[in-house]
């Protein structure tokens, strides 16, 4: 090798190392005031009057949370950027769930659930661009009160928010990493088998990756992305939707509640190449419910980390997403071990034990979804080491019940996070080839360099 070539290789190595270090520090969010993330929950049965803002009584974890948020129930944006919000809930038995996520005075997304003679679970998510001073809150629908179910060791109703990591990176690299979208459906619509779900509203589309006319997201850059999709079937109708990466099936949602409206959702983290396409398709005919003031069907996604040339992805981020590709009965007080890997950067998820082991200190976001076998209850819990975090529950008599939850958790290197069954209850989980409903996903929101 000539001296010139050796020098060129050395400069390339130094440049790659500098880029890797700089990018890793930026994406991690070095200073705590850059990081805004929270999960609030409710630890008791409580009644919320119609049209009232929900005030949560427990901070599960937070960073950069406005001081008056917990007492007012209103998140006032402290810094402009792109934020993701998720709402999960469970009603008391035989009660109706009807919540709304608002940005200032505008409805963003709706949450509805009702299971006759049983507990109803439902959820939704949205990604929004916020300016300083914008207000985000969850409220009950006008004229409809809600009776929530909860205890200190059964937290089902949660509200999570996170300022997306790339929202902090954007200004430093010409907004190349500021990629996210959120689309919603505000009308009744029937979609035939294998057709792409088309959403008629786009809440935001940073990077212009989402095409509302095709219903698809095209990755502007290579990297790790997170996707959320939720839906509500028309009365006595089935919803069965699938997330596709190009022509490859990833995961699905399913719901059917006799004589009622069925709600369902799912989350996945996937690795995309520039130009890859992600979309939601109907497995069978789907009749979706929606109106201008009732927004249940949503599709959201965001770039977690952009891949860089000559920089190992494992040096830039931590993320995993796994699913269950078979039906199984998990005995009481046992971990759920997911057998299908969507993505597993740094191999932080252990496919043998079901544990995610944090490679570094930081704030992480986790999402869990599950579908029970026909007529069987599911009762799962998210744990951090030996500490209980949140719960999932669902039972639709004679049908398949779907549920989920989410949490932002601060971890130390070596901490483990896992999904397990309730100490005194087994759970019959449904899965199969191209029937992936039970998923567990997580990624690093912020660490320090």
Number of C-alpha atoms within 10 A of each C-alpha: 6 7 8 9 10 11 12 12 12 12 12 13 14 12 13 17 14 12 16 20 15 14 22 19 18 22 26 25 22 15 13 12 12 18 24 22 26 23 25 24 27 26 20 19 14 15 14 16 17 16 17 18 20 22 20 20 14 16 15 20 18 20 18 16 21 14 10 11 15 17 11 13 20 22 20 21 19 18 17 15 19 24 21 20 20 22 28 23 30 29 27 20 16 14 21 22 26 22 31 25 26 18 18 14 10 10 15 23 26 28 28 24 24 24 25 16 12 16 22 30 31 32 30 30 28 26 27 23 18 19 14 11 13 17 16 21 21 24 23 22 22 13 9 15 20 23 19 24 23 21 12 14 13 22 28 31 27 25 29 23 26 23 26 25 27 26 23 21 21 17 12 11 10 9 15 16 27 25 27 31 26 25 24 25 25 20 19 13 17 16 17 14 14 15 17 20 26 21 22 14 15 17 15 18 23 19 18 14 20 27 16 17 9 12 19 22 24 20 23 21 21 17 19 24 20 21 20 22 28 24 32 31 28 23 16 14 20 22 25 21 29 25 26 18 19 15 11 10 17 23 25 26 28 27 24 24 25 16 12 16 22 31 31 32 28 31 28 27 26 22 21 22 15 13 14 16 18 24 22 23 24 22 19 15 17 24 21 25 23 21 12 10 14 20 25 30 28 26 29 26 26 29 27 28 28 25 21 16 9 13 16 12 18 13 13 22 23 24 30 24 25 28 25 25 21 17 18 16 14 19 17 16 16 17 20 24 20 23 14 16 17 16 18 23 18 17 15 17 27 14 16 9 12 20 22 24 21 22 17 15 17 18 23 21 22 21 21 28 23 32 30 28 23 16 14 20 22 27 24 32 25 25 18 19 15 10 9 15 23 27 27 28 26 25 24 26 17 12 16 22 31 33 33 29 30 28 26 26 22 20 21 14 11 14 17 19 24 22 23 23 23 21 13 10 15 20 25 21 26 25 20 12 10 14 20 27 29 29 25 31 24 26 23 27 27 28 24 16 13
